[in-house]
Amino acid sequence: MSRLQTPIRKNDNVLVVTGKDRGKRGRVLKLLPEKNRLIVEGVNMISRHTKPNPQRNIKGGIVRREASLHVSNVQLVCPDCGAQTRIGHRILGDGRKVRICRKCEGVVDK
């Protein structure tokens, strides 16, 4: 399976554009690049039935947690203009390559 180079990184704020949680915003908690998926905080919640395990201090019951989303179902939210946007790249004067917002031309990487 081929790995997709995604412009989205950990701790970016994203907007879900398709699916049952469309319109929700959240922070990227984890990237799964080998599956082209990511986990967003508070989005795509599932119920997991777990057995108690006293050795690991795990209580039994129903646990709610985030499931992964495909990368194509989210768009990055620009920290400057607050709009969902595509990502461009620019090389600054000091030689750094940074991600930029396509709408406001602001630098996404801080």
Secondary structure, 3 states (H helix, E strand, C coil): CCCCCCCCCCCCEEEECCCCCCCCEEEEEEEECCCCEEEECCCCEEEEEECCEHHHCECCEEEEEECCEEHHHEEEECCCCCCEECEEEEECCCCCEEEEECCCCCECCC
